Amino acid sequence: MESRPLESTTRNVMKSTFAKLEKHLNGDVLVLFGGIDDGIENLVKDLIEDLKKDTKINHDTLYVILTTNGGVVTPIQKMELVFRHFYREVNFIVPDYAYSAGTVMCLSGDNIYMNYFSNLGPIDPQVKTKDGKFVSALGYLDKIGALITKAQNGTISNAEFIILKDFDLAELRSYEMAKELTIDLLTKWLVKYKFKNWIKHSNGTPVTMAEKNKRAEEIANKLSDNSNIWKSHGRPISMETLKNELKLQIQDIDSDVKLSNLLNSYYKCLTEYIRKNNYGHFFQTRKFL
């Protein structure tokens, strides 16, 4: 990926603050800003492999500073393989937002760092239509489901019946498969990584694998229930909602004052740079700026 040179002041601030972040976190840091598109996994692979060639530093923990409106789920599968091949622990830091596929990506990590301003979102995988456009799978499934219910109740209009009759069943199945894949991945990753240290209940009894699987499925199903719970594909879900309603453990960035200050300083500089240069994507490691 090519980029225009940063102003020297901006470059110096970003590089120095980035270095302080890595030192404080005692891990490698990858910044990922922008949509999760097909092909992004190849760039991430190159960036991580380049980092691991640095023989002077050998971290076994990766922190991904993630800002994204979401995108496609399949690249996340490949990125998870890259991360886990090189690192024992993978954590996600969300200074602002990580929606849809970005939420799925965060839930593949061991820990998620957020603050009062950060948001995740309902999981709604993007799928490509026959004409090459990306659409939200759950939006289509919810609409078709509503039309089917109307047809069963005898309340469907002629216009709605035509829409339902002409809908491509193969395309509909691809939306269902995208939803199923997302829920399957989320359930697997929650159990394997997020719940790995959930060993005992509050009353001291051991947590069984069946209980972990059930809890993971509940979270995945709730996050994918746009029609009944979230009411919108783009609804922000705060740290408090994740903790109180979904019972997810979230690390509060603001509880670590030094981390909060460093992250705020870096992120202000980052977003201003992206805005000035009108970049759709931005990536950074200590070896790539």
VOGU-3710 file (C-alpha; in Angstrom, 3 decimals, decimal comma):
1> mesrplestt> 0,000/0,000/0,000  1,426/3,368/-1,008  0,819/6,577/0,902  1,847/10,182/0,600  4,575/11,328/2,994  3,344/12,549/6,341  4,262/16,013/7,501  7,388/15,628/9,592  5,676/16,782/12,800  2,733/14,423/12,375
11> rnvmkstfak> 5,038/11,530/11,488  7,209/12,120/14,531  4,254/12,381/16,911  2,632/9,234/15,540  5,859/7,221/15,585  6,890/8,298/19,068  3,427/7,776/20,582  3,105/4,429/18,808  6,441/3,318/20,289  5,280/4,355/23,768
21> lekhlngdvl> 2,066/2,381/23,293  3,996/-0,767/22,372  6,322/-0,333/25,328  3,456/0,211/27,764  1,457/-2,736/26,415  4,571/-4,936/26,141  3,322/-6,336/22,851  3,238/-5,796/19,112  0,641/-3,290/17,906  -1,208/-3,323/14,596
31> vlfggiddgi> -3,472/-0,428/13,600  -6,325/-1,301/11,251  -8,611/1,543/10,161  -11,218/1,050/7,424  -13,506/-1,552/5,908  -12,878/-5,290/6,134  -12,750/-6,142/2,436  -11,690/-9,209/0,478  -7,912/-9,114/0,118  -7,202/-7,238/3,338
41> enlvkdlied> -6,010/-10,490/4,900  -3,044/-10,614/2,489  -1,830/-7,176/3,539  -2,248/-8,043/7,222  -0,291/-11,270/6,649  2,574/-9,316/5,082  2,592/-6,761/7,904  2,642/-9,414/10,637  5,291/-11,518/8,918  7,438/-8,401/8,542
51> lkkdtkinhd> 7,018/-7,655/12,257  8,092/-11,151/13,249  11,301/-10,795/11,238  12,429/-8,248/13,820  14,782/-10,437/15,869  15,469/-7,641/18,384  11,868/-7,767/19,649  9,989/-11,006/20,217  6,538/-10,331/21,655  4,023/-13,141/22,045
61> tlyvilttng> 1,067/-10,748/22,453  -0,588/-8,699/19,696  -2,816/-5,653/20,203  -4,995/-4,642/17,253  -6,257/-1,052/17,374  -9,389/-1,441/15,280  -11,754/1,096/13,728  -14,162/-0,210/11,093  -17,721/-0,023/9,824  -17,479/-3,754/9,087
71> gvvtpiqkme> -17,471/-5,691/5,853  -16,937/-9,321/4,879  -16,498/-12,106/7,440  -14,320/-14,489/5,389  -11,128/-12,334/5,556  -11,455/-12,403/9,352  -11,060/-16,184/9,281  -7,730/-15,787/7,470  -6,538/-12,976/9,722  -7,376/-15,038/12,813
81> lvfrhfyrev> -5,149/-17,810/11,436  -2,298/-15,326/10,885  -2,635/-13,805/14,356  -2,788/-17,140/16,140  0,112/-18,596/14,145  2,461/-15,940/15,510  0,964/-14,894/18,868  -0,107/-16,640/22,058  -2,509/-13,832/22,928  -4,454/-11,447/20,684
91> nfivpdyays> -6,282/-8,402/22,075  -8,438/-5,766/20,397  -8,543/-2,088/21,312  -11,557/-0,074/20,120  -11,027/3,673/20,649  -14,167/4,564/18,670  -16,184/1,887/16,826  -15,943/-1,613/15,328  -19,273/-2,522/13,760  -20,696/-5,690/12,188
101> agtvmclsgd> -17,770/-7,815/10,940  -15,548/-5,655/13,154  -17,502/-6,900/16,168  -16,937/-10,488/15,006  -13,235/-9,736/14,714  -13,081/-8,309/18,246  -14,811/-11,373/19,655  -12,069/-13,580/18,178  -9,669/-12,021/20,672  -8,631/-12,907/24,217
111> niymnyfsnl> -9,515/-9,431/25,489  -11,415/-6,384/24,242  -10,440/-2,902/25,410  -13,089/-0,150/25,234  -14,161/2,959/27,118  -17,418/4,879/27,596  -17,142/6,321/24,064  -16,390/3,043/22,249  -18,995/0,964/20,433  -19,369/-2,451/18,865
121> gpidpqvktk> -22,459/-3,330/16,829  -24,864/-6,100/15,842  -23,213/-8,766/13,699  -24,573/-8,511/10,173  -22,319/-10,110/7,533  -21,944/-8,424/4,166  -22,549/-10,606/1,098  -22,057/-9,896/-2,583  -25,140/-9,886/-4,822  -25,211/-11,104/-8,429
131> dgkfvsalgy> -24,521/-7,564/-9,638  -21,426/-7,275/-7,447  -22,861/-5,058/-4,707  -22,361/-5,801/-1,015  -25,531/-5,938/1,075  -26,367/-6,787/4,680  -27,424/-10,427/4,860  -29,618/-10,081/7,940  -31,543/-7,173/6,451  -32,598/-9,312/3,518
141> ldkigalitk> -33,387/-12,327/5,706  -35,528/-10,211/8,042  -37,443/-8,712/5,107  -38,066/-12,064/3,428  -39,128/-13,535/6,762  -41,635/-10,722/7,246  -43,056/-11,259/3,732  -43,384/-15,005/4,323  -45,284/-14,317/7,553  -47,617/-11,951/5,689
151> aqngtisnae> -48,198/-14,578/3,011  -49,047/-17,184/5,641  -51,469/-14,776/7,310  -53,050/-13,760/4,014  -52,126/-10,085/4,461  -49,462/-9,786/1,757  -50,023/-7,175/-0,948  -49,690/-7,898/-4,669  -46,481/-5,854/-4,863  -44,993/-7,713/-1,887
161> fiilkdfdla> -46,017/-11,071/-3,357  -44,179/-10,246/-6,597  -41,039/-9,383/-4,602  -41,268/-12,642/-2,672  -42,040/-14,754/-5,740  -39,172/-13,338/-7,795  -36,520/-13,523/-5,090  -33,607/-15,766/-6,058  -33,625/-18,768/-3,707  -29,921/-19,429/-4,296
171> elrsyemake> -29,142/-15,862/-3,292  -31,350/-16,206/-0,223  -29,464/-19,361/0,755  -26,163/-17,510/0,461  -27,472/-14,968/2,999  -28,518/-17,768/5,345  -25,107/-19,407/5,008  -23,352/-16,103/5,770  -25,405/-15,762/8,954  -24,725/-19,375/9,954
181> ltidlltkwl> -20,991/-18,999/9,317  -20,829/-15,832/11,410  -22,623/-17,430/14,350  -20,489/-20,586/14,089  -17,240/-18,594/14,070  -18,339/-16,380/16,928  -19,356/-19,355/19,052  -16,086/-21,169/18,345  -13,874/-18,159/19,062  -15,696/-17,113/22,221
191> vkykfknwik> -15,272/-20,578/23,711  -11,672/-20,999/22,577  -10,308/-17,569/23,457  -12,658/-15,244/25,357  -13,866/-17,938/27,766  -10,553/-19,752/28,182  -10,095/-18,420/31,726  -13,754/-18,875/32,703  -13,143/-21,877/34,907  -15,455/-21,424/37,904
201> hsngtpvtma> -18,870/-19,908/38,529  -19,295/-17,272/41,234  -20,468/-20,026/43,609  -17,250/-21,968/43,054  -18,635/-24,770/40,889  -16,627/-25,631/37,754  -17,715/-24,275/34,367  -18,358/-27,076/31,878  -17,630/-26,975/28,164  -21,366/-27,366/27,516
211> eknkraeeia> -22,010/-24,216/29,566  -19,352/-22,295/27,630  -20,891/-23,386/24,323  -24,389/-22,458/25,457  -23,246/-19,025/26,669  -21,369/-18,376/23,413  -24,403/-19,361/21,316  -26,617/-17,033/23,376  -24,271/-14,106/22,763  -23,962/-14,869/19,036
221> nklsdnsniw> -27,728/-15,166/18,616  -28,406/-11,954/20,536  -25,853/-10,002/18,512  -27,413/-11,257/15,265  -31,007/-10,439/16,298  -31,445/-7,076/14,597  -35,214/-7,270/14,225  -36,118/-7,963/17,865  -33,257/-6,569/19,946  -31,177/-3,946/18,161
231> kshgrpisme> -33,737/-2,709/15,581  -30,941/-1,483/13,319  -27,881/-2,869/11,530  -25,884/0,212/12,572  -26,986/0,555/16,200  -24,004/1,258/18,482  -23,570/-1,142/21,415  -21,699/0,429/24,314  -19,250/-1,115/26,719  -21,852/-0,986/29,485
241> tlknelklqi> -24,435/-2,805/27,347  -21,926/-5,509/26,474  -21,042/-5,941/30,131  -24,501/-5,683/31,676  -26,784/-7,230/29,057  -24,495/-9,691/27,272  -22,335/-10,403/30,334  -19,112/-10,024/28,382  -15,905/-9,083/30,146  -14,568/-5,844/28,683
251> qdidsdvkls> -11,345/-4,138/29,753  -11,935/-0,441/30,470  -9,248/1,626/28,738  -9,782/4,472/31,182  -8,858/2,295/34,169  -5,269/2,498/32,895  -4,569/6,231/32,863  -1,293/5,969/30,970  -2,830/3,765/28,276  -5,813/6,117/27,984
261> nllnsyykcl> -3,605/9,189/27,564  -1,292/7,545/25,042  -4,195/6,143/23,036  -6,037/9,478/22,980  -2,921/11,290/21,817  -2,215/8,767/19,087  -5,799/8,435/17,899  -6,374/12,188/17,562  -3,305/12,425/15,380  -4,332/9,354/13,388
271> teyirknnyg> -7,874/10,482/12,620  -6,755/13,983/11,680  -4,185/12,547/9,279  -6,749/10,218/7,691  -9,267/13,063/7,358  -6,754/15,412/5,728  -5,614/12,790/3,239  -9,069/11,298/2,649  -7,845/7,723/3,124  -10,334/4,866/3,130
281> hffqtrkfl> -7,875/2,502/4,821  -4,893/2,984/7,089  -2,483/0,433/8,581  0,460/0,879/10,923  3,032/-1,195/12,752  6,363/-0,072/14,197  7,917/-1,094/10,862  5,223/0,290/8,567  4,081/3,909/8,522
//
